[in-house]
Amino acid sequence: MRIDILSLFPAMFAGPFGESITKRAVAKGILDIHIMNFRDFAEGRHKQVDDSPFGGGSGMVLKPEPLFRAVRFLKDTTHYTRRRVLLMSPEGAVFNQAKARELAQYEQLIFICGHYEGFDARISENLADEIISIGDFVLTGGELPAMMITDAVSRMLPGVLGSEESAPTDSFYNGLLEHPQYTRPRDFEGMQVPEVLFSGDHAKIARWRREKSLEATLKHRPDLLRTAELDKKDLQYLAALQENQGEH
Protein backbone atom coordinates (compact mmCIF):
# COMPACT_ATOMS: atom_id res chain seq x y z
CA MET A 1 0.00 0.00 0.00
CA ARG A 2 1.13 3.53 -0.77
CA ILE A 3 0.31 6.30 1.69
CA ASP A 4 0.71 9.98 0.76
CA ILE A 5 0.31 12.63 3.44
CA LEU A 6 -0.12 16.30 2.57
CA SER A 7 0.96 18.46 5.48
CA LEU A 8 2.50 21.84 6.25
CA PHE A 9 4.64 20.17 8.92
CA PRO A 10 6.17 17.02 7.38
CA ALA A 11 8.87 16.75 10.07
CA MET A 12 6.18 15.71 12.57
CA PHE A 13 6.01 12.25 10.97
CA ALA A 14 9.68 11.27 11.28
CA GLY A 15 9.45 9.93 14.84
CA PRO A 16 6.20 7.92 14.71
CA PHE A 17 6.86 6.43 11.30
CA GLY A 18 10.50 5.69 12.08
CA GLU A 19 9.78 3.26 14.88
CA SER A 20 8.07 -0.04 15.68
CA ILE A 21 5.58 -1.77 13.37
CA THR A 22 5.31 1.05 10.82
CA LYS A 23 9.07 1.13 10.36
CA ARG A 24 9.18 -2.65 9.85
CA ALA A 25 6.30 -2.52 7.38
CA VAL A 26 8.17 0.07 5.31
CA ALA A 27 11.38 -1.98 5.51
CA LYS A 28 9.48 -5.06 4.26
CA GLY A 29 8.05 -3.09 1.35
CA ILE A 30 4.47 -3.56 2.53
CA LEU A 31 4.03 0.16 3.15
CA ASP A 32 5.34 2.96 0.96
CA ILE A 33 4.93 6.26 2.85
CA HIS A 34 5.48 9.71 1.32
CA ILE A 35 5.12 13.01 3.16
CA MET A 36 4.63 16.11 1.03
CA ASN A 37 4.47 19.77 2.04
CA PHE A 38 1.59 21.21 0.05
CA ARG A 39 3.07 24.69 0.47
CA ASP A 40 5.30 23.65 -2.43
CA PHE A 41 2.21 23.88 -4.64
CA ALA A 42 1.33 27.43 -3.62
CA GLU A 43 2.09 30.37 -5.90
CA GLY A 44 3.82 33.68 -5.24
CA ARG A 45 7.01 34.62 -3.48
CA HIS A 46 5.59 33.84 -0.03
CA LYS A 47 3.91 30.56 -1.01
CA GLN A 48 0.75 31.54 0.83
CA VAL A 49 -1.55 28.61 1.61
CA ASP A 50 -4.20 30.41 3.69
CA ASP A 51 -6.28 33.58 3.62
CA SER A 52 -8.98 35.37 5.62
CA PRO A 53 -12.53 34.04 5.22
CA PHE A 54 -15.06 35.77 2.99
CA GLY A 55 -17.81 37.34 5.04
CA GLY A 56 -15.50 38.06 7.95
CA GLY A 57 -14.59 36.00 10.96
CA SER A 58 -11.55 35.07 12.99
CA GLY A 59 -8.69 32.85 11.89
CA MET A 60 -7.33 31.89 8.51
CA VAL A 61 -8.74 29.40 6.01
CA LEU A 62 -6.70 27.05 3.83
CA LYS A 63 -6.90 28.01 0.16
CA PRO A 64 -8.11 25.44 -2.39
CA GLU A 65 -5.44 25.92 -5.09
CA PRO A 66 -2.38 24.35 -3.35
CA LEU A 67 -4.27 21.27 -2.18
CA PHE A 68 -6.03 20.68 -5.50
CA ARG A 69 -2.67 20.96 -7.27
CA ALA A 70 -0.99 18.60 -4.80
CA VAL A 71 -3.66 15.91 -5.06
CA ARG A 72 -3.79 16.18 -8.84
CA PHE A 73 0.00 15.86 -8.97
CA LEU A 74 -0.16 12.65 -6.90
CA LYS A 75 -2.89 11.21 -9.09
CA ASP A 76 -0.97 12.07 -12.25
CA THR A 77 2.34 10.63 -11.03
CA THR A 78 1.07 7.45 -9.39
CA HIS A 79 -0.96 4.78 -11.10
CA TYR A 80 -3.45 3.12 -8.78
CA THR A 81 -7.03 2.18 -9.57
CA ARG A 82 -8.13 1.82 -5.94
CA ARG A 83 -7.27 5.01 -4.08
CA ARG A 84 -8.98 7.19 -1.47
CA VAL A 85 -8.48 10.87 -0.63
CA LEU A 86 -9.09 11.42 3.08
CA LEU A 87 -9.62 14.79 4.75
CA MET A 88 -8.79 14.91 8.47
CA SER A 89 -11.44 16.99 10.24
CA PRO A 90 -13.66 16.78 13.36
CA GLU A 91 -16.61 17.24 10.99
CA GLY A 92 -16.19 13.72 9.62
CA ALA A 93 -17.45 10.32 10.68
CA VAL A 94 -15.55 8.96 13.67
CA PHE A 95 -12.83 6.47 12.72
CA ASN A 96 -13.18 2.91 14.01
CA GLN A 97 -11.83 -0.60 13.42
CA ALA A 98 -14.35 -1.33 10.68
CA LYS A 99 -13.13 1.72 8.78
CA ALA A 100 -9.51 0.57 9.28
CA ARG A 101 -10.36 -2.76 7.64
CA GLU A 102 -12.17 -0.98 4.81
CA LEU A 103 -9.29 1.42 4.10
CA ALA A 104 -6.80 -1.46 4.14
CA GLN A 105 -8.41 -2.71 0.90
CA TYR A 106 -7.19 0.32 -1.08
CA GLU A 107 -3.90 0.51 -2.96
CA GLN A 108 -3.30 4.18 -2.13
CA LEU A 109 -4.49 6.52 0.61
CA ILE A 110 -3.97 10.27 0.32
CA PHE A 111 -4.32 12.16 3.60
CA ILE A 112 -5.02 15.90 3.67
CA CYS A 113 -3.92 17.44 6.97
CA GLY A 114 -5.09 20.97 7.69
CA HIS A 115 -4.15 23.70 10.14
CA TYR A 116 -5.48 27.11 11.06
CA GLU A 117 -9.23 27.81 11.18
CA GLY A 118 -10.22 25.23 8.58
CA PHE A 119 -10.50 24.43 4.89
CA ASP A 120 -12.12 26.23 2.01
CA ALA A 121 -15.36 24.23 1.62
CA ARG A 122 -14.51 23.35 -1.97
CA ILE A 123 -11.74 21.08 -0.66
CA SER A 124 -14.11 18.97 1.40
CA GLU A 125 -16.90 19.04 -1.19
CA ASN A 126 -14.95 18.50 -4.41
CA LEU A 127 -11.50 17.12 -3.60
CA ALA A 128 -11.79 14.68 -0.69
CA ASP A 129 -13.54 11.34 -1.10
CA GLU A 130 -14.47 11.35 2.56
CA ILE A 131 -13.91 13.23 5.81
CA ILE A 132 -12.65 11.34 8.85
CA SER A 133 -12.52 12.36 12.51
CA ILE A 134 -10.81 10.57 15.40
CA GLY A 135 -13.21 11.96 18.00
CA ASP A 136 -15.35 14.81 19.17
CA PHE A 137 -12.53 17.19 20.04
CA VAL A 138 -10.35 19.69 18.21
CA LEU A 139 -6.61 19.32 17.54
CA THR A 140 -4.14 21.83 16.16
CA GLY A 141 -3.99 20.00 12.85
CA GLY A 142 -4.67 16.77 11.02
CA GLU A 143 -1.19 15.29 11.43
CA LEU A 144 -1.87 13.27 14.59
CA PRO A 145 -5.10 11.77 13.18
CA ALA A 146 -3.26 10.80 9.98
CA MET A 147 -0.57 9.06 12.04
CA MET A 148 -3.15 7.16 14.07
CA ILE A 149 -5.17 6.06 11.05
CA THR A 150 -2.02 4.97 9.20
CA ASP A 151 -0.99 2.88 12.19
CA ALA A 152 -4.43 1.27 12.51
CA VAL A 153 -4.74 0.56 8.78
CA SER A 154 -1.22 -0.84 8.47
CA ARG A 155 -2.01 -3.48 11.12
CA MET A 156 -4.66 -4.86 8.77
CA LEU A 157 -2.19 -5.47 5.93
CA PRO A 158 -0.95 -9.05 5.46
CA GLY A 159 2.59 -9.52 6.72
CA VAL A 160 2.78 -6.38 8.86
CA LEU A 161 2.24 -8.03 12.24
CA GLY A 162 4.46 -10.76 13.61
CA SER A 163 1.58 -13.23 13.86
CA GLU A 164 -1.32 -13.58 11.45
CA GLU A 165 -3.55 -14.08 14.49
CA SER A 166 -2.61 -10.77 16.10
CA ALA A 167 -5.03 -8.49 14.24
CA PRO A 168 -8.17 -10.66 14.67
CA THR A 169 -7.61 -10.75 18.44
CA ASP A 170 -7.19 -6.98 18.76
CA SER A 171 -9.87 -5.02 20.55
CA PHE A 172 -12.67 -3.86 18.20
CA TYR A 173 -11.64 -6.22 15.38
CA ASN A 174 -14.83 -8.25 15.82
CA GLY A 175 -16.74 -5.47 17.56
CA LEU A 176 -15.69 -6.46 21.09
CA LEU A 177 -12.93 -5.50 23.51
CA GLU A 178 -10.01 -7.89 23.77
CA HIS A 179 -9.86 -10.64 26.38
CA PRO A 180 -7.29 -10.44 29.25
CA GLN A 181 -3.73 -11.48 28.46
CA TYR A 182 -1.19 -13.09 30.83
CA THR A 183 2.47 -14.08 30.73
CA ARG A 184 5.17 -15.26 33.19
CA PRO A 185 5.33 -15.47 36.14
CA ARG A 186 2.35 -17.70 36.80
CA ASP A 187 2.12 -16.38 40.36
CA PHE A 188 2.96 -12.71 40.95
CA GLU A 189 2.58 -11.55 44.56
CA GLY A 190 -0.29 -13.97 45.04
CA MET A 191 -2.04 -12.92 41.84
CA GLN A 192 -2.60 -16.10 39.83
CA VAL A 193 -2.99 -16.67 36.13
CA PRO A 194 -6.34 -18.42 35.43
CA GLU A 195 -5.96 -22.22 35.44
CA VAL A 196 -7.88 -22.65 32.19
CA LEU A 197 -4.93 -21.21 30.26
CA PHE A 198 -2.79 -24.19 31.34
CA SER A 199 -5.42 -26.81 30.53
CA GLY A 200 -4.21 -27.55 27.01
CA ASP A 201 -7.85 -27.66 25.93
CA HIS A 202 -7.88 -25.18 23.03
CA ALA A 203 -11.66 -25.17 22.69
CA LYS A 204 -12.08 -24.43 26.39
CA ILE A 205 -9.44 -21.67 26.24
CA ALA A 206 -11.11 -20.12 23.17
CA ARG A 207 -14.49 -20.10 24.94
CA TRP A 208 -12.96 -18.59 28.09
CA ARG A 209 -11.37 -15.83 26.03
CA ARG A 210 -14.63 -15.15 24.24
CA GLU A 211 -16.53 -14.92 27.50
CA LYS A 212 -13.93 -12.61 29.05
CA SER A 213 -14.12 -10.44 25.94
CA LEU A 214 -17.90 -10.25 26.37
CA GLU A 215 -17.48 -9.40 30.06
CA ALA A 216 -15.00 -6.60 29.33
CA THR A 217 -17.22 -5.15 26.63
CA LEU A 218 -20.34 -5.27 28.79
CA LYS A 219 -18.46 -3.59 31.65
CA HIS A 220 -16.51 -0.90 29.78
CA ARG A 221 -18.18 -0.39 26.37
CA PRO A 222 -21.71 -1.82 26.40
CA ASP A 223 -22.57 0.37 23.42
CA LEU A 224 -20.42 -1.90 21.22
CA LEU A 225 -22.70 -4.86 21.86
CA ARG A 226 -25.42 -3.31 19.71
CA THR A 227 -23.39 -3.90 16.53
CA ALA A 228 -21.04 -6.76 17.56
CA GLU A 229 -21.19 -10.14 15.84
CA LEU A 230 -22.82 -12.33 18.51
CA ASP A 231 -23.97 -15.96 18.31
CA LYS A 232 -26.53 -17.78 20.47
CA LYS A 233 -23.94 -18.77 23.10
CA ASP A 234 -22.76 -15.17 23.35
CA LEU A 235 -26.30 -13.90 23.88
CA GLN A 236 -26.98 -16.54 26.54
CA TYR A 237 -23.77 -15.66 28.37
CA LEU A 238 -24.53 -11.94 28.25
CA ALA A 239 -28.03 -12.59 29.58
CA ALA A 240 -26.56 -14.54 32.48
CA LEU A 241 -24.06 -11.76 33.20
CA GLN A 242 -26.78 -9.13 33.19
CA GLU A 243 -28.96 -11.26 35.45
CA ASN A 244 -26.12 -11.62 37.94
CA GLN A 245 -25.46 -7.89 37.82
CA GLY A 246 -29.12 -7.31 38.62
CA GLU A 247 -28.85 -9.58 41.64
CA HIS A 248 -25.94 -7.53 42.95
C-alpha positions in Angstrom: 0.0 0.0 0.0 1.1 3.5 -0.8 0.3 6.3 1.7 0.7 10.0 0.8 0.3 12.6 3.4 -0.1 16.3 2.6 1.0 18.5 5.5 2.5 21.8 6.2 4.6 20.2 8.9 6.2 17.0 7.4 8.9 16.8 10.1 6.2 15.7 12.6 6.0 12.2 11.0 9.7 11.3 11.3 9.4 9.9 14.8 6.2 7.9 14.7 6.9 6.4 11.3 10.5 5.7 12.1 9.8 3.3 14.9 8.1 0.0 15.7 5.6 -1.8 13.4 5.3 1.0 10.8 9.1 1.1 10.4 9.2 -2.6 9.9 6.3 -2.5 7.4 8.2 0.1 5.3 11.4 -2.0 5.5 9.5 -5.1 4.3 8.1 -3.1 1.3 4.5 -3.6 2.5 4.0 0.2 3.1 5.3 3.0 1.0 4.9 6.3 2.8 5.5 9.7 1.3 5.1 13.0 3.2 4.6 16.1 1.0 4.5 19.8 2.0 1.6 21.2 0.0 3.1 24.7 0.5 5.3 23.6 -2.4 2.2 23.9 -4.6 1.3 27.4 -3.6 2.1 30.4 -5.9 3.8 33.7 -5.2 7.0 34.6 -3.5 5.6 33.8 0.0 3.9 30.6 -1.0 0.8 31.5 0.8 -1.6 28.6 1.6 -4.2 30.4 3.7 -6.3 33.6 3.6 -9.0 35.4 5.6 -12.5 34.0 5.2 -15.1 35.8 3.0 -17.8 37.3 5.0 -15.5 38.1 7.9 -14.6 36.0 11.0 -11.6 35.1 13.0 -8.7 32.9 11.9 -7.3 31.9 8.5 -8.7 29.4 6.0 -6.7 27.1 3.8 -6.9 28.0 0.2 -8.1 25.4 -2.4 -5.4 25.9 -5.1 -2.4 24.4 -3.3 -4.3 21.3 -2.2 -6.0 20.7 -5.5 -2.7 21.0 -7.3 -1.0 18.6 -4.8 -3.7 15.9 -5.1 -3.8 16.2 -8.8 0.0 15.9 -9.0 -0.2 12.7 -6.9 -2.9 11.2 -9.1 -1.0 12.1 -12.2 2.3 10.6 -11.0 1.1 7.4 -9.4 -1.0 4.8 -11.1 -3.5 3.1 -8.8 -7.0 2.2 -9.6 -8.1 1.8 -5.9 -7.3 5.0 -4.1 -9.0 7.2 -1.5 -8.5 10.9 -0.6 -9.1 11.4 3.1 -9.6 14.8 4.8 -8.8 14.9 8.5 -11.4 17.0 10.2 -13.7 16.8 13.4 -16.6 17.2 11.0 -16.2 13.7 9.6 -17.5 10.3 10.7 -15.6 9.0 13.7 -12.8 6.5 12.7 -13.2 2.9 14.0 -11.8 -0.6 13.4 -14.3 -1.3 10.7 -13.1 1.7 8.8 -9.5 0.6 9.3 -10.4 -2.8 7.6 -12.2 -1.0 4.8 -9.3 1.4 4.1 -6.8 -1.5 4.1 -8.4 -2.7 0.9 -7.2 0.3 -1.1 -3.9 0.5 -3.0 -3.3 4.2 -2.1 -4.5 6.5 0.6 -4.0 10.3 0.3 -4.3 12.2 3.6 -5.0 15.9 3.7 -3.9 17.4 7.0 -5.1 21.0 7.7 -4.2 23.7 10.1 -5.5 27.1 11.1 -9.2 27.8 11.2 -10.2 25.2 8.6 -10.5 24.4 4.9 -12.1 26.2 2.0 -15.4 24.2 1.6 -14.5 23.4 -2.0 -11.7 21.1 -0.7 -14.1 19.0 1.4 -16.9 19.0 -1.2 -14.9 18.5 -4.4 -11.5 17.1 -3.6 -11.8 14.7 -0.7 -13.5 11.3 -1.1 -14.5 11.4 2.6 -13.9 13.2 5.8 -12.7 11.3 8.9 -12.5 12.4 12.5 -10.8 10.6 15.4 -13.2 12.0 18.0 -15.4 14.8 19.2 -12.5 17.2 20.0 -10.3 19.7 18.2 -6.6 19.3 17.5 -4.1 21.8 16.2 -4.0 20.0 12.8 -4.7 16.8 11.0 -1.2 15.3 11.4 -1.9 13.3 14.6 -5.1 11.8 13.2 -3.3 10.8 10.0 -0.6 9.1 12.0 -3.2 7.2 14.1 -5.2 6.1 11.0 -2.0 5.0 9.2 -1.0 2.9 12.2 -4.4 1.3 12.5 -4.7 0.6 8.8 -1.2 -0.8 8.5 -2.0 -3.5 11.1 -4.7 -4.9 8.8 -2.2 -5.5 5.9 -1.0 -9.0 5.5 2.6 -9.5 6.7 2.8 -6.4 8.9 2.2 -8.0 12.2 4.5 -10.8 13.6 1.6 -13.2 13.9 -1.3 -13.6 11.4 -3.6 -14.1 14.5 -2.6 -10.8 16.1 -5.0 -8.5 14.2 -8.2 -10.7 14.7 -7.6 -10.7 18.4 -7.2 -7.0 18.8 -9.9 -5.0 20.6 -12.7 -3.9 18.2 -11.6 -6.2 15.4 -14.8 -8.2 15.8 -16.7 -5.5 17.6 -15.7 -6.5 21.1 -12.9 -5.5 23.5 -10.0 -7.9 23.8 -9.9 -10.6 26.4 -7.3 -10.4 29.3 -3.7 -11.5 28.5 -1.2 -13.1 30.8 2.5 -14.1 30.7 5.2 -15.3 33.2 5.3 -15.5 36.1 2.3 -17.7 36.8 2.1 -16.4 40.4 3.0 -12.7 41.0 2.6 -11.6 44.6 -0.3 -14.0 45.0 -2.0 -12.9 41.8 -2.6 -16.1 39.8 -3.0 -16.7 36.1 -6.3 -18.4 35.4 -6.0 -22.2 35.4 -7.9 -22.7 32.2 -4.9 -21.2 30.3 -2.8 -24.2 31.3 -5.4 -26.8 30.5 -4.2 -27.6 27.0 -7.8 -27.7 25.9 -7.9 -25.2 23.0 -11.7 -25.2 22.7 -12.1 -24.4 26.4 -9.4 -21.7 26.2 -11.1 -20.1 23.2 -14.5 -20.1 24.9 -13.0 -18.6 28.1 -11.4 -15.8 26.0 -14.6 -15.2 24.2 -16.5 -14.9 27.5 -13.9 -12.6 29.1 -14.1 -10.4 25.9 -17.9 -10.3 26.4 -17.5 -9.4 30.1 -15.0 -6.6 29.3 -17.2 -5.1 26.6 -20.3 -5.3 28.8 -18.5 -3.6 31.6 -16.5 -0.9 29.8 -18.2 -0.4 26.4 -21.7 -1.8 26.4 -22.6 0.4 23.4 -20.4 -1.9 21.2 -22.7 -4.9 21.9 -25.4 -3.3 19.7 -23.4 -3.9 16.5 -21.0 -6.8 17.6 -21.2 -10.1 15.8 -22.8 -12.3 18.5 -24.0 -16.0 18.3 -26.5 -17.8 20.5 -23.9 -18.8 23.1 -22.8 -15.2 23.4 -26.3 -13.9 23.9 -27.0 -16.5 26.5 -23.8 -15.7 28.4 -24.5 -11.9 28.3 -28.0 -12.6 29.6 -26.6 -14.5 32.5 -24.1 -11.8 33.2 -26.8 -9.1 33.2 -29.0 -11.3 35.5 -26.1 -11.6 37.9 -25.5 -7.9 37.8 -29.1 -7.3 38.6 -28.9 -9.6 41.6 -25.9 -7.5 43.0 
